[in-house]
Amino acid sequence: MLALLCLGTSACGKQEKLKADTPVEKEFSEVSVHDPSIVQGDDGSYYIFGSHLAVAKTDDLMNWSYVNQGVKDDNEIIPDVYSVMKDAFEWSHSNTFWAPDVVKLNDGKYHLYYCNCQGDTPVSCLGTAVSDSVSGPYENEGLMLKSGMDAGQDDEDGNLYQAASDPNTVDPNTFYDAQGRLWMIYGSYSGGIFIKEMDPETGLPLESGYGEKLLGGNHLRIEAPYVIYNEDTGYYYMFLSFGGLDSDGGYNIRVCRSENPDGPYVDSMGQEMTDCKGPSGSSFSDVTAEQYGTKLMGGYKFEWKEGEEGEDRRGYLSPGHNSCLYQEETDKYFIIYHTRFENSGEEHQVRVHQMFFNEDGWPVIAPYRYAEETVEPCNKESVAGTYKLINHGRDISAEMKTSEEIELNKNGDISGAAEGTWKLTGDYGAELTIDGNTYKGVFLKQWDEDGKKYVMTFTALCSETGVSIWGSGLNAI
């Protein structure tokens, strides 16, 4: 960490601050895995599976290496993939995979839930493959769900497919509930997000059909459902990505919760997510969608300030399609997602942030990527100071939120670009009241990768408005 020893004299006679030492920089190795779904292997490493059969692994959630890149017959995940998965490619009129999910079931095997889609229309399918090893090879079990017949045609069961109300059978996530029942949640745009109960031993559906609708309809831009259970709060949390995934699509991560795995889910404002659906006859109504779901993060940038390193830093754009991890041995929660960047086209990389649950039982995301930090007790003096504040708002917008300076004064007042009050609750709880809205979360010392320094941060959420704010200390600690 940085420390100031004294005032020295430069060659030109001006006084300048001398640094006692330089912080040990945290190192990261990057991968581009779109729609990363995380699972731990028997070897203890963590693996992420993404679209286009991209697979990577890590031991520390910071440094990643590729296991596979691209859909090709010569791969160890699904060898001879084009012949083995012929039915899926033919049905979907596609030569690639979309967002998968891998889960280890009670049978001790790893089950890969794969999906394919034409893309410009919901001609899609979803199936399973099984392996004794997380890294394969996976043997195809076949398709379990299909959607997207041509207009006016019946599907194989004789039902007329209605894209505005029936699901696009992609983006699966399979999870056990607290009672050991197995569920699969899935869906993207089209008719919304659906859930089906599965056989906890085989991982296959218990009943035919699409299952129960949880939210969406009339092609709202909502996708990538992912559910995690928190034993301490007793809630199931469903994370969703709203907006479009392109760099100018306004992708953002939202959350809702339920006491039951199959709903009903509500956001922090108390709105039932079953009411989240587009107006009749509409398509892609972001004005409707953005009214629902508690927004955790969207595009953002902590602006450079004179005297800092990292003047050429890039903002984050369209972060989304996340998975989550609870690490029992450390009692830490993590969120794993892909993000694009300012002035970088459609380039994307994986990011992992630590996640906490505030005193109202809602998740808040640490502002900076995970760098082995642990939340620790702090005091008012160490927390007070100048911060860069980001308000994530509630909109679905291609415009990233940029930081403004505020001061957390020692007397408990907030001044600068925002005004209000703040206080430290307990060992590290953060409570900030700005414009009459109270945000609750945590204070956390983190590594500022661009600024090359450790700083105090805060992450907090206002339950009543469904808005999240982040703060990054200006000065090194």
N, C-alpha and C positions, 0 to 999 in steps of 0.2 A: 504494500500500500504506500501511498505517497505521504511524506511528512516534510514539514518545513523546518529547517534547522535554524537559519538565521538570514540576515540580509547581507549579501556579498556585494562587491564592486566590480563592474564589468570594465573592459578595456577602455570604454568611452567615458568612464567615470560615473555612469548611472547605476543606481542600486537595482539589483534583481534578486528574485527568490531562488534559493538553491534547494534542490530536491535531495533528500537524504538517500533515497533509493528509487528504483523503478519497479513498478508492480510486475509480478510474473504474469506474462500474458497467457490467457487461456487459448488453447489451440482447437480448431475445428476442421474436420474433413467433410466436404459437402457432397451430396448426391442429389440427382434430379429424379425423384419418384413421385409421380402425380397421384393424389388420393391415397396417401400412405396409411395402411392399416397395420397396427403393431401387434406382435405376438411374441412370446418368449419361447425359445427352443429348449430342448432337453440339455443342450450344451451351456445353458445359462445366458447366451447372447440374445439380444432382441433383434427381431427381423421385421421389416416393413415390406408389405406387398402392395403394389400400385398398378395403375393402368398400364397397358401395353406390356404386361408381364415383367415390369421392372421390380427387382427385389434387391434389398440392401440389408446389411447387418451392422450392429454396433455392440460394444461392451459397456460404453459409458454414456450413451445418449448424446454424445458430442461429436464423435469421430465415426464416420460411416464408410463402408466399403461395399461395392457392388457384388451381388451374387449372380444376378442376371440382368441383362438389358435387352429389351425388345422381344417381339414374338418371332421365333425362328425355330425350325425343326431341331437344330443343334443347340439344345439347352438341357440343363439337368433338372429343371423344375417340372416341365411337362415334355418329355422327349417325344419327337415325332408329332408335335402339337397339331399340325394342320390335318393330319389323318385321324389322330385320336379325337380331336374336337370338331370333326367335319360337320356334324349336325348343328352345332352352335354357330359356326361360320356361315353355313348355308341359310339357316333360318334368319339370321340377323343381317344378311347381305353385307358382312363385314369381314375383315381379315385381321382384326385385333381384339383385345380384351379391354373392358372398362374396369372400373374400380372393384376389386375383389375384397374378400375378407377371409382370414384364416383363423381357425379356433381349434384348440385341442379339446376333444370331447371325452366323455367318460370311458369310451372304449380305448383310450390311450393313443389314438391316432389323430393326426392333423387333417382337418377337413377344410379344403379350399372351396369357398363359394365364389364361383366365377360368373361373369356376366358379359354379354356381347350386345351391341346395339348398332343399328344403321347410322344413327347420329342426327340426321336432319329430320327424322320422323321416328316415333317410338316403336320401331320394329326390333324387339329385344327378346332376350332369353336369359335364364338364370339356371345354373346347374351346380353340381358338386363333383369334386375329385378328392381322393384320399391317399395319404401317405403315412408311413411309419416315422418319417423324418420331416421336420419342418421345411427343410430345403429340397425335399423331393427324393425320388421321382413320384409324382402324383398320378394315380390311376383314375380315369374318368368313370364316374358313376352315371352320368347322363343328365339330361335336362329335367327340371322340376316345374318351371314356370315359363310361360311364353306370353307375349303381348304384342299388339301392333299389327294385326292383319290389315290388309288393304281396306279402304272404306267400302262398306256395304257387304263385306265378306264375313262369314262366321269363322271363329277359331276352331281348333280341332275338337272341342267339346260342344260345338254347335251354338256357342254364344256370340252374339254380335259385339265386337270390341268397340268401346266408346272411349276415345283418347282423353276427353275432358273429365271423365269420372273414373276410368279404370287406370291401373298403375302402369308405369314404365318399369319393367322388371329388371332393374339395375340397382347398383349401390347397396348390396346386402351387408348387414351386420348381424351376427348371431351371438347370443349371450345367454348365460344361465341366470335365472332369477334367484332370490334368496331361499326359495323352497326347492331348488334343483330342477325346475321346469326350464325347458329350452325354448327360445324365441328367435325368430328372424324378422328384423325390421328392414324395409327396403323402399325404394321409390325415388323418382327424380322427375320434377315438373309434372306434365300430363295430369293424371287424376289424383296425384298426391302421394303421401307416405302411408304405407300399409304395414301390418304386422301379422305374422302367422306363428302358431305354436308348432314346435317341431318335436320329433322323437329324441329324448335326451341321450339315447344310446347310439342311434344311427345317424342323427342329424338330418333326417328326411322329414317332410311334412307329415303331420298326423291326419290332415284332411285335405281334400282337393280345394281348388279355388284360390282366390287372391288373398283371402284373409280379411281382417278388419281395417277400415280406413281410420287413421289417426288425425290427419290434417291434409289440407291442400285441395286442389281441384281447379279446373279451368286453366291449367297450364301455369300456375304460379311458379315463379323461379325459386323453388325450394327443393333441395336435394341433400344427399350425403348424410342420412340419419345415422347416429351412433349413440348407443345407450350404455351408461355405466351406473352401477349401483353404489351408493355410499352407505355403509352399514351404520355409521355414526348419525347421519341425518335421517335415515330410513326412506330416502327418496331414490327413484330412478331418474336420472338426468338424460334427456335426449338432446344431443347437439345436432344442429342443422346448419347448412350453408345456404344463405339467401343471396340472390343476384346471379350474375354471370361470372364464369370462371376466368375469362380473359382479363388481361391487364387493365382494360377499360370497362370491365363488367360489373365492378362494385361488389364482388364476392365478399361476404362477411359471415362471421360465426355467431350463432345465437343459441340459446338454450331454453328449455322448458323442463318441467319435472312432474312426476306423478308418484303416488304411493303404490301403484300397481304397474307391472311391466307393460301391460297392454292398455294403459291409460285409465281415465282421461288425463291428458297432460295439460298443464297450465303454465303461463309465463309468470314472471314476478309481479306483474300488474294484476294478476288474478284472471286473466282472459283465458277461456278454454280454447285450446288450439284446434278443436273441431270446427270452430267458427272461422278459422283462417282458411279462406278459399276465395278464389277470384269471382267477380260478378258474373252472372250468367251471360254466356256468349263472349266473354273477354279472353284475352291471352296475355300472359306476362305482365300482370298488373302489379308492378312494384309499389305503387301507391297504396294498394291493399295490403300486400305482404309485409311492408315495413312497419305496419301498425302492430304486428304480432312478434312474439319472441323477444327474449331479453338479450340485447346485443352485447356481446363480450369483446369483440374486436373487429375492426375493418382496416382499410388501408391507412397507414400512418407514417409520420416521420418526426424524429426528434431533431430539431434544427441545430445546426452547428453554431456555436458561439465563439467569438474571438478569444483566443487563448487556449482553445481546445485542440486536440488532435482530431483527425477524421473530417477535414473540411469538405472532402468530396464524397461524403456518405450518401447512400441511396435510400430513398423511402421504400416502404413495403407496400405492395399493391395486391389486392384481391387474395388475401389469406383465407384459406378454407379447406374443405373436405378433410376434416380432422378425424383422428381416432384418439383414444384416451388410454392411460395406463395408471394403475395403482400398484406401487411398489411396496409390497408388504414389509420387507425387511427394513426399509427406511421410513415407512409411513408417509410417503410422498405421492402426490398425484401429478400427472403430466398430461399435456395436450400436445399432439403431434399433428402437424399440418403442412401443406405446401404453400408457398407464397411466390408471387412475382415481384419485380422490383422496378423502381423508377428508372426511366430511360434505358430499359433493357429488353424491350419487346416482350416476347412470351417465354423468355427464360424463367425457369422456376427451380426452387430448391426446397429441401425439407428443413423445418425448424421444430425444435422441441422447447417448450416453456413449462416451467413449474406452475402448478395450479393449486389454489387454496379454496376453502369454503368459508364464507364470512359468517358472522353471528346470526344472520337471517337464513343461513343454509343455502346460499347461492354461490356458484363458483366464480372466482375472479382469477384472471390470468396475469402472471408476472410480466412486467413490461419487456424484459430482455430475455433472450434465449438462455436455456439452462446451462450453467457453468459450474455445477457441483455445489451451488449455494444451499444453505439450510437456514430456515427462518430461526432467528435468535432473539432473545430479549434485548430491548433497546430502551433508551431513556429520552426524555423530552429534549435535552440538549443536543443529542446526536441526531435527532430527527429534524429539528428546526433548521431552516436555511432556504436557499433559493432552489426552485424546482422548475423543470420544463413540464408543463401540464398538457396532456392530450385528452380531449373529450371525444369519445368515439360516436356520440350522438345516437340516432336511431335510423338514419336514412340509409338507403341503398344507393351508393354514389360512386362514380369512378374517381372522384376527387378525394385524395388522401387527406386525413386530418393532420395538421402541423401543430407543433408545440408553441405555447406561449409561456412567458415567465410569470411565476407567482412566488410569493414569499410566505413560508410558514413561519410566522413570527413567534418568538419565545413566549409572548403573552397570550398565545392561542388564537390570534387573529390571522386571517389570510388577506394578503394585499397583492396588488399588481394587476395582471390581466383578469383575475377573478377575485372576488371579495367574499369573506365569510369567516368561519371559525373552523378550528381543527383541534383534535385531541388524540392522545395516545391512550388506548384502552387495553388494560391488561399488559402482558409482556410486549406484544408487538401489534396489537390491533390498531387499525387506522379508522378514524371517523372524521369526515370532512363535510361541512355544511356550506354549500355554495348556492347562491340565489334561492335559498329556502329549501333546497333539496339535500338530503343527507345521504352520503355515500359511505359504505362500510366495507372494510377490507383489511389489508395488512401492510405493515412497513417491512421492507426486506432489503438487505445489502446485496447488490448484484454487480456483475462485471459488465461495464459498458464497453462493448466490443469496438465501436467506432472511436470512442474517446480514449481507449486504452487506460481505463481507470476503474476503480471500484467506487460506486456511488450508492447513496441511499435511494430507494425507490418506494413508491406505494402503488397499490392497485386496489380499486374500490368500486362498488356498485350501488346505485340507487335503486332499490326494489320497486319503489312507487312509479318510477319513470322508465325503468328498464335500460338505463344508460350506465356505461362503464367509463371510468376515468383512470388515467395512468399518470404518474409523476416520476421524473428522473432527476436526481440531485445534480446541480451544476458543478459542484465542487467535489473533488476526490476525497475519500475518507480512508 
